[in-house]
Amino acid sequence: MTRQAVILAGGQGTRLGALTRQLPKPLLPVGGSPFLDYLVWNLSRQGVDDILISCGHLGEQIAAHFSDWRHDRTRIRTFIEPEPLGTGGALRFLRGELQDHFLLLNGDSLFDINYLDLAIDAPILSAVMGVRLVDNAARYGRVELQEGRVVRFLEKDPAPQPGLINAGVCWMDSHLLERLPEGVSALEKALFPHLAAEGGLFGKRYEGYFIDMGIPEDLQRAEQELPVWRRKPAIFFDRDGVINQDHGYVCSPERFAWVTGAPQAIRWCNDHGYLVIVVTNQSGIARGYYDTAQFQSLTAWIQSELAAFGAHIDATYHCPHHPDAGEAGAACRCRKPNPGMLEQAMAEWQIDGSRSLLIGDNLTDVEAARRAGIPGFLFPGEGLDHFLLGCFDTLHSRAENPGESV
């Protein structure tokens, strides 16, 4: 199933002064990349495959920026408002393109959470916003929650004080947009307060990294923090025997069976800010038992199953070679215990290897991890979620007792 997100990128950015006179706020460079690129990357890695960007001020520049953008599993479409329409009007303008449910993000803030979690058990004809506790809620206005429902919004208070805020990420039922007037409107005034009064607006609290680059001070902070945030740690998993039961050359959903605790382990990684990277030898391709298309089809099916659980795999790398199956297999660097797949993933994803680890069911997996410079752990076959947490306990013990044998 297609997963859709809308990014609202139509604001003029007047608080940033001269910086946004010639460049739209979401395209301002932060750490060497446009701010909007960070949002798109974070959506794409979590399995969002249809991104709509609503543009206003200097919107043609955003459209041009993404005109040549290519990704194997995500498409980006830009829509320029005929006039400034506000947050509600922008969505009404897009309503012919929207699915029944979609993710909504502000184009000038980043809230790093497990986006798929917002959709879990979301009631129909409702909206679920991600909220966060911040030290100073004065510039945002506060959100009041009772038993998971937003009950009211408190106006901006000039006195600095901590509080829960709407952090700019929301899961919405598109049918709610019929309640908005044609033309200019604001979700914050024309929809959300009314939903809250009716009990139809929900809030989920998260502690993920948050930044709003709408004022000069926070734009400067983003310049320092976002490149660090982008360099995430990863948990590398072998597939057969770790994520699924190894029945031998598993190549279809009919032969796939989850290892106990595997979806939970992947979900834990998603919730705690780790990339999930699968690195798997697939000699069945070289042997002719199945082809690359079948492998990719199963990979997509695994993602769809995980999405229903509120989880995702960021990337899957596979080695289609075998030493006995031709010249390519003999010269292969990607087949474990060689570290080629891990090294490729680390380079492509800018992974922080110092905080990463690998879990496999074979000594060749552990050796590949060693050659790539990260810890490797040999999985016994059941309870992947508990085993994963045990790996962190082991690493913590090693850090505190470097001479200890484990």
N, C-alpha and C positions, 0 to 999 in steps of 0.2 A: 504494500500500500504506500502511495506517495505521502510523504510527510512535508507539510508546507509551513513556511514562515513568512511573515511580512515585517519588513524593517521600515519604520517611519523616519525618513531622512529629509523632511521638507522644511525644517526650521531655518531661520535666517542667521542664528548665532550672534545676535546683536551684542551679547555680553562679552564676546571675544573681540569686539572692535574691528580694527583694520584687518585682522587676520582673515575674516570671512567676507570681505568686500569683493575679493576676486576668486575665492575658493570656498565651496560649500563646507560647512563645519564637519560633516562626517568624513571628508577627504583630507582634512588637515593631517600632515605627517606626524606620526608618533613613533619614535624609535626606529625611524627609517621606512615605515610603511604607513599608508593611510589608515586612519582609525577604523574605517568601515571594513577593511580587510581582516582585522582581528575578529569582528563579529561574524563575517562570512565563514572564516576558517572554523570558528567554534561551532557554528551551526552544521556545517558540512561534515565535520568529523563525528558528530553525534547522529548522523543518518538523515538529516533534513535534506531532501533532494529537490525541492522546489522553493526558491527564495524570490520573493517579490519585494522590490525596493520602491517605496513611494517617494518621489523626488519633488522638490519645490524650488527653493532658491538656488539658482545656478545648477538646476537639475540635469541639464544637458552634459555637464562635466561628469556627473556620476554615471550617466548612461554611456558616455564615451569610455570611461574607465573600465566598465565591465563588458564592453562590446566584444572584446576578444578573449574574455575570460573563459577558460575551458577546465572542466573537471569531469572525471569519468563517472561520477554518480550524482552530481548536483548541477541544476541549471539555475541561472540568475536572469530575472526579467525586471527591467526598470520601467516605471510609469511616471510621467511628468504631469503634475496637476495643472489644469488650465488656468487656475488662479489659486492663491493660498486658501486651503479648505479646512485647516485645523486637523487634529488627530482623528476626530470622528468623521469629518467630511472626506478625508483621504481614504478611509476604509470604505465608505459608501461608494466612492469613485471606483474602487477596486472590486466591488462585490460580485461582479460577473466572473471574476477570475478566482474567487475564493472557494475552497473546499468547505465542507460542513464544519470542520474544526481546523484551527490554525494557531500557530504560535505568533505572538505579537511582541516586537522588540522596539525600543527607542534606538534611534541611530546615533545618539551621542552618549550612550552609557553602555557599560559591559558588566554583566552579572554572570559570573562563571558558576553555573549550577548544572545539574543533570536535567536538561530540558524535558526529556521524556517522562520524568517523574511527575511533572505538572499535569500530565494527561491521565495518570493512573486514577481510575475510579472517579473521574470528573463527571458530575451530573450533566444531563443534557440541558440545553437552554441556560447555560451558566458561563461564568468566566472564573478562572483561577489565576490569581496573580502571585508572583514570587515576591515575598517581603523580606526585608533584612533589617537587623538592628544596627544603627549607626550611632557614632558618638555625638554627632551634631545633626539633628534632623531639621534645623531651623530653615534651611533653604528649600526643603522638599515638602514640608507638611507631613503629618504623621497619619498612620493607619492604625485603627483599633480593631483587634481580633477578639472574638469570643468563640471558643470551641471550633476553630477552623473557619469561621465566617467573618468577613469584613462587616463590621456593624456601623462604622462611620469613619469619615475623614476629618482630621483636625487641620485647621488652617495653619499656614506658615506662621511661626512664632519667632520674633526677632531675638529672643533670648536663647542662646545655645543650650541645648539639652539633648540627651540621648532619646532615641525612639525608633519604632518600626516605621519603615517607609516602603512605598511602592517602588521597587528597584528596576522597573522598566521592562519586565518580562511577564507575559500573560498568555494563558491558554484560553481561547475564546471559541464559542459557538457562533458561527457566522450569521445564524438567524437572528441574533440579538441586534444586528445592524439595522434591521427593519424598524427598530424603535427610534432610530436617529432621524432628524429632519434632513431634507435635501439641502445641499449647499454647505455652508460653513457650520461646523459644530466641533465640540471638544468632548472626548470620551470622559474626561475628568469632571465635567459638569453635566453633560446631557445623558450619560448612561450609567457610569459607575455608582454615583450616589443613589440613584433610583434602584439599581440592582441590590445594593447593600441594604436599603430599607426593606426590600422584599425578601431578603434572605437568599438571594441568588448569586451573590459575589463571594467567592472563597479566597482564602489566602493561605499559602504555605510558606513557612519560615525556613530560610536557608542561611548558611554562614559562608558561602563562597565569596571569592574575590569580587569586589565591586568598585567601579570608578565611573564617575560622570565627568566628562571632559568639557562641560559647558561654560566653565569660568577659567580665567587665565591661570589661577593657582593650581587647579586640578589638571589642566592641560599640561602644565610643567611636571606635575607628579606622574601623569600617565607616561610622559617621555622617559622617565626613569623606571617605572614599574612594569609597563606592558612587555618590554623585551624579556624581562625576568620571568613574568607570568607565562609568556609564550614557551619558554624552555621547560616543559613539563617532564616529570619522571614517568616511566612506563613500567607496567607489568607485562612481561612477555610470557605467553602461554604456548606450549606445544598444543596441537589439536587432538589427534587420535590418542586416546588413553589418558587425556587430561581434561579436555572439555567434553568429549563424547567417548562412549565405550568403544574400544578398539576391536571391532569384529573382523578387521582385515579389509583394507581397501574400501572404506566407507565412501560412497559417492552419491548417495541419494537420501532424501528424507525418510524413506521407508526403512533404511538400514541405520539411521541415526538414532542414538539413545543418549540422553544427557548423563554425564557423570554426576553423581550425587553432590549437590552444593555448587555446581558449576555456574548456573545463572546467578546465584546469590553472590558468588565470588566476583563475577564480572560487574554486577550491580554495585558491589561495595567499592570496587575500583572507580567506577563512574562517579559515585557519590563523593569520593574522597580526593578527586582531582588527578587521578592517574590515567594516563593513556593505556588502553588495552590493545596490545599488538599480538596477533597470532603469527607464529613462525612454524611452518609445518613442511616436513619432507613428504612429497607426494609422488613416490616412484611408480604408483599405479598408472600415472600418465605416460611415463617412459615405457612401461611394460605393455601399454595398449589396453588396459582394463577399463579405462574411461578417459575422456578427453578434458581439455581445459575448460570448455564450455560447461560441462557437467559439474566440474569442481566449482566454477564461479556461480552456477545456479544454486548449488548447495550452500555456498557461502552467503548468498542473498537470502536464502530461506532461513538460515541460522539467525541472520540479522532481524528478520521479521518476527521470528519467535522470541528473540530477546526484547524487541521493542514492546511487545505485549506485557513484558515483565518490567518495563521501565529501564532497560539496559541496552548497551550497544558495544560493539567491537569497533575501535577506531580504524584499524587496518589489518589486513591479512596478507602475509607474504608466504609464498609457497615455492618449493623447489621441485620442478617437474622432471628432474634428471635421475639417472641411476648409472653407476659405473659400468654395469654390464649391458647398457642399452645405448651404445653409440659413442662417438667421439665427444659430443657435448657433455655427456655424463662423466667421462673420464677427466675432463678439464674443469669440472664444475667447482665453483667456490661457494655456492649457496647451500649445498647439501650439508646438513649438520653431520659431523661435528665441526665443519668449517663455519666461520662466523659471518658469512656473506649476507644472509638475510638480516641479521641483527645490525650489522654495520650500515647496510642500506637504510633500514628503518631509522636508525639513530641520526643519520645525515638528513634524510628527507623530513623528519619530524622534529629536528633540533632537540633531541631528547637529552635530558639531564641524566647521564649514566650513573652519576654518583648516588642517585636516589632510586635507581631502577634494579629490577631483579628478573630472573626467569624461573619458570616452573615447567619441568618436563618429566616424562616417565621413563627416560632412557639415559644412560650415561653419556651418550652422544649429545644430548641436549645440554647437560651440565658442562660438558667440555666446550661446546659452542659458546656458552655464556662466559666461561673462563677466558677463552680467546678474545671475546669482545670486551672484556674488562668489567663484567658485572657478576654478582653472585648468582649461582644456579642451584636449584633445589630439586631433589629427586622425589617425585610424587608417588605415594603408594597405591593410589587408585580409587579412593573414595573420600568424600567429605572435603571437596576442594576449598570451600569457604573457610572451614576451620584450619585447614592446612596453610592457606594463605596467611592468616593471622599469625600462625605459628612461625612462619618465615620471618615476619617482622620482629617477633620476640627473639628469634635466634640472632638476627642482625643487631638488635639492641644489646643482647648479651655480648656479642663479639666486640661491639664498640666500647662497652664498659670494661671488658676483660679481654684485651687483645691477645693475651697469651693462652687463653682458655681453649682447650680442644673440644670441638663440637661435631 
